Amino acid sequence: MNLQAPLVVRGRSFDTTDWAPDIWVAPGGAWRWKDEDDFARAQELGVWTWPTGWEEWRAPREWKPLTLPEGWDVV
């Protein structure tokens, strides 16, 4: 999972910003952080600060996983 700013399409090009840390998710649901070294370097340079205020946020319990549409994996 790549954490990045929303994509902005500008004609035949696009803009986005990579937010450095990414998450790798296994098919079974286990996950781990990726790019921790890049994130640490960005913090050293002052690009990202920590904490952000979102560390304790959790989705409301009533939120359920979204379902994918029929045929989503067909190319």
C-alpha positions in Angstrom: 0.0 0.0 0.0 1.6 3.2 -1.1 0.7 6.2 1.1 0.5 9.3 -1.2 -1.3 12.5 -1.8 -4.4 12.1 -4.1 -3.6 12.0 -7.8 -4.2 15.2 -9.7 -4.6 14.7 -13.5 -3.4 17.6 -15.7 -4.1 16.8 -19.3 -1.8 14.0 -20.2 0.3 14.2 -17.0 -0.4 13.9 -13.3 0.9 15.2 -10.0 1.1 13.4 -6.6 3.4 13.4 -3.6 4.7 10.2 -2.0 4.4 10.3 1.7 7.4 8.0 2.3 6.2 5.2 4.6 4.4 2.4 2.9 2.6 -0.7 4.2 3.1 -4.2 2.8 0.0 -6.4 3.3 0.2 -10.2 2.9 -2.8 -12.1 1.4 -3.7 -13.3 4.9 -3.9 -9.8 6.3 -0.6 -9.6 8.1 1.1 -6.2 7.5 4.4 -4.5 8.1 5.9 -1.0 7.5 8.1 -0.5 4.4 10.5 2.3 3.7 11.1 3.1 7.4 14.7 4.3 6.5 13.3 6.8 3.9 10.8 8.0 6.4 13.4 8.4 9.2 15.6 10.4 6.8 12.7 12.6 5.8 12.1 13.3 9.5 15.8 14.2 10.0 15.5 16.7 7.1 12.4 18.2 8.5 10.2 17.0 5.6 7.9 15.1 7.9 7.3 15.8 11.6 6.0 13.4 14.2 3.6 13.1 15.9 0.9 14.3 13.6 -2.1 13.9 15.8 -3.5 10.9 14.0 -1.6 8.2 16.0 -4.6 7.2 18.1 -7.3 7.5 15.4 -9.3 4.4 14.7 -12.1 3.8 12.2 -15.6 3.8 13.8 -16.8 0.3 14.7 -19.8 0.6 12.4 -17.5 0.9 9.3 -17.4 -2.4 7.4 -15.0 -3.4 4.6 -16.1 -2.4 1.2 -16.9 -5.0 -1.4 -15.2 -5.1 -4.8 -17.4 -5.0 -7.9 -18.0 -8.2 -9.9 -15.1 -8.8 -12.3 -12.8 -6.3 -10.6 -9.8 -8.5 -11.2 -10.4 -9.2 -14.9 -8.1 -7.4 -17.3 
